[in-house]
């Protein structure tokens, strides 16, 4: 196994891989390159829509099992 090289974000001090944008604050080389608020809102919306996806019953499978 190889060691994983980590650096600290200059803005928020979160551990990040070298030459990558920070996933916590969205900065790279002192500039904001990722809109983290938009990404967080997208994840929340996706989680809300994914949860009720299987709240219904599958009638097709029940009919196949009865045969």
C-alpha positions as CSV (number, residue, x, y, z in Angstrom):
1,X,0.0,0.0,0.0
2,X,1.0,3.5,-0.7
3,X,0.8,6.4,1.8
4,X,-2.0,8.9,1.0
5,X,-0.6,12.4,0.7
6,X,-2.8,15.0,2.4
7,X,-2.5,18.7,2.7
8,X,-4.5,21.2,4.7
9,X,-6.8,23.7,3.1
10,X,-5.5,27.2,3.5
11,X,-8.9,28.6,4.3
12,X,-10.7,26.1,6.5
13,X,-7.8,23.7,7.4
14,X,-9.7,20.6,6.3
15,X,-7.6,17.7,5.0
16,X,-7.5,17.6,1.2
17,X,-5.6,15.8,-1.5
18,X,-2.9,17.9,-3.1
19,X,-3.9,19.9,-6.2
20,X,-7.6,19.4,-5.5
21,X,-10.3,21.8,-4.6
22,X,-11.5,21.7,-1.0
23,X,-14.8,19.8,-0.6
24,X,-15.6,21.7,2.6
25,X,-15.2,25.3,1.5
26,X,-14.8,25.0,-2.3
27,X,-11.5,26.9,-2.6
28,X,-8.4,26.1,-4.6
29,X,-5.2,28.2,-4.5
30,X,-7.0,30.9,-2.6
31,X,-9.9,31.2,-5.0
32,X,-13.5,29.9,-4.7
33,X,-14.0,27.4,-7.5
34,X,-16.9,25.3,-6.3
35,X,-20.2,26.7,-5.1
36,X,-20.6,24.5,-2.0
37,X,-24.0,26.0,-1.0
38,X,-25.5,24.9,-4.3
39,X,-23.9,21.5,-4.1
40,X,-25.2,21.0,-0.5
41,X,-28.7,22.1,-1.6
42,X,-28.6,19.6,-4.5
43,X,-27.6,16.8,-2.1
44,X,-30.5,17.7,0.3
45,X,-33.0,17.8,-2.5
46,X,-31.7,14.4,-3.9
47,X,-32.0,12.8,-0.5
48,X,-35.6,14.0,0.0
49,X,-36.7,12.6,-3.4
50,X,-34.8,9.3,-3.0
51,X,-36.3,8.3,0.3
52,X,-39.9,7.9,-0.7
53,X,-39.0,6.1,-3.9
54,X,-39.5,2.7,-2.3
55,X,-42.4,3.6,0.0
56,X,-44.9,2.0,-2.4
57,X,-45.6,-1.7,-2.9
58,X,-44.5,-3.6,-5.9
59,X,-47.7,-5.4,-7.2
60,X,-46.0,-6.9,-10.3
61,X,-43.6,-8.9,-8.2
62,X,-46.4,-10.1,-5.9
63,X,-48.3,-11.3,-8.9
64,X,-45.3,-13.3,-10.2
65,X,-44.7,-14.9,-6.8
66,X,-48.3,-16.1,-6.6
67,X,-48.1,-18.0,-10.0
